[in-house]
Amino acid sequence: MSFWGAKVITGLFGAIPLVGEPLQIWLLGGFAPDDAALNRFFSLHYLLPFVIVGVVVLHIWALHIPGSSNPTGVEVKSESDTVPFYPYFIAKDGWTLGAFLFLYCLMVFFLPNQLGHPDNYIPANPMSTPAHIVPEWYFWPFYAILRAFTQNFFFIPAKLMGVMAMFGSILVWFFLPWLDKSPVRSGHYRPLFRKFFWFGLIPCMAVLFYCGGAPAEEPYVVLSQIAALYYFAHFLIILPIVSAIEKPKPLPYSITEAVLGSDENAKLATAG
């Protein structure tokens, strides 16, 4: 799995016109994953945790300086809208961490092969590609999009089209502030948005998830193409139209009112 994973990941760079193939050979240090690629990938995976630590520091800074969001989508109006980090969030996050570690240790010590792939026990052979090999389960939706768009599109080669679609399916999230123009940021007060989310995007992602782990044959290829087209249509067409025509529900004055229901209850809660 690791051998063919390295082959596929570096093959994405090979889809770049003109410089793709030399770039792929340069990344691998040869024509196939070998000692040079192993040393480079090991060094990269050793350094990435330090990058993650830096991102964690930025996250903590953003949490304490600009502040965090909340499920209600209502801005903080007063101190009554907030709760102390201790003991509330310490208890909440501590329980979640404990539950996660329980499941994590259960998988590591008692079910180590439950989420694995049988092909992991086959020695890698550069001359023999496995008949049906897929990435880890959390990559299946994007793998389905990659396979769905591996078709020639005007002057764009099939492989490049698939790579662009796969990365575009992730990059589109970064443009959501410009695609979704609604003044209300929370879906709690946007009924039309919620309908398209629960009955459109979620089933679409479920289909992509299933097709990504299925063989590259019919009807899974056609289903992947239909779901992938709807995926992009949801963000690029449906979401801007919904945000323009939808009339959101009136927002409560404060988070306290949104949670407790009225200002009278909020006053009783703060007084108590």
N, C-alpha and C positions, 0 to 999 in steps of 0.2 A: 504493500500500500504506500509506504513512504517513497519507494523508488518511482512508482508511477505517479504519485502525487508531485514529486519534484519534476518529473518529465512534463506533466500537464501544466504546472504553474509556470515553468520557464517557457513552455510552448505558447503561453499567452503573449509573451514578449515577441515570439517568433511571428506573430500575426502582424506586427508593425511593418508597413511597406518599406521596401528598399533595405533598411538596416535591421530588420527583424531577425533573420537567420544568423548573421554575424553576432548580434547582441545575445541571442540565445546560447550560442557556442561559447561566448565570452563569460556569460553567467555560470554556465556549467563547468567551464574549464576543459571542455571536450565535447564529443558528439553525444554523450549519454551521461547520466549521473554516475559519478565515480568518486575516487578519493578527494579530488579537488572540490567537487560540489558538496561532499559530506563535510569537509572542513569549513567551507564558507557558510553553509546552512547552520552548522553547529555554532559558529561564532555569532551569526545573526540571532539565533534563538537564545544565546547566552546574553546578548546585549539588550534584547527587547524588554526583559523584565525591568531593567533600569529606566527605560523609556516609560513603561507603565507606571513606575513609582513617581516619575516626574508629572505624569498626567493626573495621578492621584493627588499630588500636592496642589496642582492647579484646581482640581475639583474642590478640595477643602477650602482653598482661598475663595473660589466663587461662591461656595456655600455660606461663608461667614461675611463676605464683603457685599456682593450684589444681592445675596439672599437666594432662597430656593423657591420653586414654584409650589403649587398645591393643587389637589384634584378638583377643587371648585372653580379654578380659573379666575378667582376674584383677588384683586390686589389687597395687600395688608393695609388696613386703615388705622388701626390702633394696637396697643399692646395686648388687648383682649383677643385679638385675632391670632395670636401666637401662643405657643406652649414652650416651656423650657426644654432644652436638649436632654437634661437629666431631671427626673428619671424616665420621662416618657419615651424619647427616641432611643435611649440606651436599652430600656426593656424591650421595646419593639424590635430593634435591630439585633439585640442579643438573642431573642427567641428565634428570629429568622436565621441567624447565623448557626445556632444550635441545630435547627431542623435541617439546614443544608449540610452541615458537617455529618449529621447522622446518616443522611442518604448517600453522601459522598463516601464515607467509610464503608457503608453497606456495599456499594458498588465495587470499591477498591479491594476489599478483603474477602468478600463472599461471592461477588458476581463479576469478576474481572473481564470476562469475555462476552458479557451480555450485550454490550454496545459495540463490540468489535466486528470484524469481517472475517469470514473463513479464509479468504485469500491471503490473510496475514501469515498463515502457516505454510504458504507456498514460497520457496526461495525465488527471489526476483530474477527474471530472465529477460534481458533486453531483446532477445530474438522472438519472444512469445508474449504477445499482449493478451491479458485475461479477457475472456469472452464478455463478461459483465462485471464492470468495476465502477463503483460510484464513490464520491467523497463521503466525509462524515455527514451524519444526518442533518446537522444544522446548516450545511451548505446546499442541501437538496433543492430548495426553491430557486436559488441563483444558478445552480447547475442546470435546472430545467430551462431557465431562460437562455442560458448559453447554448444549449442544444436546440432550442426552439428557433433561434435566429441564425443558425449556421446555414443560411441560404444566400446565394448571390443576390445582391440588391443593387441594381444598376451597375455602377463601376466599383462597388465595394465588394471585395472578396468575401466568401462565405465565412471563413475563419475569423476575419477581422470584424465582420458584422456581429457574430456571436459574442466576441470579446467586448465590443462597444456596448452591446445590449446589456451584458452582465454587469459591467461597471456602471453603466447608466442607470440601472435599476437601483443602485445604491446612492449614486450622486444626486439623483432626483430628490432625495430627502433633504439635501442641503438647500434646496431652492423653495422649500415649503413656505417660508415667510413671505415670498413674493408670489407664490402660486395661490395661497390661501389668503385672500384679502379681508376676510371677515374680522370685524372689530372684536368679536367674542372669541377667545382662544380656547375655551373649554367646550367639549362636545356635549356636556350636560344640558346646555341651553340652546343646542342646535339640533332640532329633531330631524331635519332633512339630511344633515351631515351624518348623523348616527345611522340612519337607514342605509345609506350608501356604504358606510364603514362596516356594519355588522352583516349586511346581506349582499354586499358586493366585494369589498376588498378581502375580508376574512375568508369566505369560500374560495376566492381566487387564490389566496396564499395556500389554502389547504390542498387545492388541486395541484399547484406547482410543487408543493412538498411531496405529494404522493408520486407525481410523475418524475420528479428528480431522482427518486430511488428505484424507479421502474426501468426495465430495459428500453433501449432506444429503438422502439418499434411501435407500430400502430396498435391501439388508438392513442398511445401515450404521447406520441410526437404531436399529433393534431391537437390534443387537449392542452399540451404545453404551449403551443402557439396561440390558441384562443385565450388561455389564461394570461399569458405574457402580454398579449395585446391589450386585454382589459386592464392589466396592472398599470401599464403606461398611460392608458386612457384615463384611468381613475385620477392620477396625479396631474396630468397635463391638460385634460379636457374637463372631466366631471368636477373636480375640486374647484377650479376657478369659476365655473358656471354656478355651482352650488353656493359658493361664498358671495357671488354677486346678486343672486336672486332670493336667497334665503332670508327670512325675517326671524332672527333669534328671539328667544324668550327674554323677558326683562331680567337683568342681573340683580341679585340682592345687593344691598348697600355694603355689606361687609361679609367676611368669612364666617363670623359668629352667627350672623343672620342666616347665611346659607346652610349652616350645620344645624342650628337650633330651631330655625323656622321663623323667628320674629325678634324684634328688638326687646320686647318685654322679657322673653325667655333669656335673651343674652344678658340683660341687666340682672336678672335673678342669678344667672350662672356666675357672673363676675362678682356680684355682691356676696355670694356664698363662698 
